[in-house]
Amino acid sequence: MDFVISIDLKAALPLYRQVYAQLRQAILSRRLTPGKKLPSTRTLAQLLSVSRTTVTQSYEMLLSEGYLETIVGSGTFVCRQLPDELLNITPIQPKSQLPHSSISLSTYGESLSDRAFLHLPEAEVEISFSYGRPAFDQFPIDLWRKLLSRHCRFSRYVLDYTYDSMGYQPLKEAIADYLSRSRAVKCKPEQIIIVAGSQQGLDLITRVLIDRGDWIAVEEPGYLSARRAFLAQGASLFPISVDQSGLIVSSLTTNIIPNIKFVYVTPSHQFPTGATLSLSRRLELLAWAHKSGTMIIEDDYDSEYRYGERPIPALQGLDQANSVIYLGTFSKVLFPALRLGYLVLPQNLVHIFARAKWLADRQCSLLEQYALTDFITEGHLERHIRRMRALYDQRRQTLVQSLFSYFGDKIEISGENAGMHLMVKINTELTDDKIVHLAALAGVSIGAAYPQYLKHSPGSEFILGYAELNEQKIQEGVRRLAQVILID
Ligand SMILES: Cc1ncc(COP(=O)(O)O)c(C=O)c1O
């Protein structure tokens, strides 16, 4: 290439964004002209001494924004049909303008225009500790195919709109029964609405119940995608710290804080620290919510997996005052591409949510709802969970042992008693981005925890998912991490 890309390893900006920004600037200033071929990701990575992941991510961003195009078999090029206006715009876009046209964004659209929102595909690495992924190779896919084909026949009930946006009644019955046995959730099937994963549940909650300027208390650190849904609706967020017993409820009850409309919590396995909200804090939170008229959003995303300890009943089941909206998902126990989850709502909110769901996407796919109903009622779900619990427990123990044996007292582990990930704090001088970068060079992907903080992150914290990795990969992954982190 005829210009230099400079990389600053100490900069707060992630490396892929540094590469992205400089390539984009070169295109806009015509140092890279339309039709110019770019080096392959491998070549540019070698040239810059960065990982291929870094270059791939920056190319992906430029491709998705129309600056680059790929020609199969030939490579990646600066887009030939780059509109002239695009070449004239300054790097800082005027507020409310889309890059390719002058249409103004809605307030909602504006809230999404931050580039940090981009959901980039994860680059292929040999060993990925990315969190939230179940053991895909253990999913009983043949059985699932059988259940799907059982219902995949010519019938208007399979093919038509249902006009019941809340979900397939037998599935809601099966979920109500399962939740009452496994999580002590108290609900009738009529209180359940089937949604396209937890994320749609959060989106519906924000649309129906949150107005611009409403205050929502969130865990600090906490789940980024929930925060983004709230912010996109114009909510203001109030961070409440967590410790080893989960949300510090006394911060809500004793501090002078704004009028909070909702508290969003992950009590079974706090995301990302992994803490479990103690029973006494659960009762304290419910009492405060009742007294202050605040609603609680309880996100029970991976509560099925507890190791050694007895599960604590869900907040929803302990609640006496209709203060809780309970949110669950099949993304972790089955697979995320299924896009099925559920909301358990106080009775008086059900119909309004049903209308919001109808407006959003009518209904969740029926075929999958039918198959899932059979999967639950024929006992496959609980069998699968039992099997995965034993498997994940082994993987979790291997990870903990490997971390201690390679890092010794240079590491602190939290949240290992539940779920499918744990969090580590590494005693190191290296920046978080540098660690992620060095790990990627060694063929290992790990996620830094800092994006999950609303305010200031203490740094050096990482989230390690282990459910998808066999024991050998876990050990090898930790060995490589120790090699790059402790030696650098
Ligand atoms: C806290 C939390 N809630 C919910 C989810 C699941 O989201 P979904 O059901 O939309 O796949 C995740 C996934 O990682 C999560 O971390």
The ligand as a Tripos MOL2 file, in Angstrom:
@<TRIPOS>MOLECULE
LIG
   16    16     1     0     0
SMALL
NO_CHARGES

@<TRIPOS>ATOM
      1 C1        -27.2910  -11.4810   30.6690 C.3       1 LIG1
      2 C2        -27.7810  -12.1330   29.4120 C.ar      1 LIG1
      3 N1        -29.1020  -12.1620   29.1880 N.ar      1 LIG1
      4 C3        -29.5870  -12.7740   28.0860 C.ar      1 LIG1
      5 C4        -28.7710  -13.3770   27.1740 C.ar      1 LIG1
      6 C5        -29.3620  -14.1840   26.0330 C.3       1 LIG1
      7 O1        -29.8220  -13.4580   25.0250 O.3       1 LIG1
      8 P1        -30.7860  -14.0710   23.9120 P.3       1 LIG1
      9 O2        -31.8670  -14.8600   24.5850 O.co2     1 LIG1
     10 O3        -31.3310  -12.8630   23.2270 O.co2     1 LIG1
     11 O4        -29.9590  -14.9350   23.0200 O.co2     1 LIG1
     12 C6        -27.3940  -13.3310   27.3470 C.ar      1 LIG1
     13 C7        -26.5030  -13.8850   26.3330 C.2       1 LIG1
     14 O5        -25.2980  -13.8590   26.3800 O.2       1 LIG1
     15 C8        -26.8890  -12.7150   28.5120 C.ar      1 LIG1
     16 O6        -25.5720  -12.6840   28.7380 O.3       1 LIG1
@<TRIPOS>BOND
     1     1     2 1
     2     2     3 ar
     3     2    15 ar
     4     3     4 ar
     5     4     5 ar
     6     5     6 1
     7     5    12 ar
     8     6     7 1
     9     7     8 1
    10     8     9 2
    11     8    10 1
    12     8    11 1
    13    12    13 1
    14    12    15 ar
    15    13    14 2
    16    15    16 1
@<TRIPOS>SUBSTRUCTURE
     1 LIG1         1 GROUP 0 **** ****
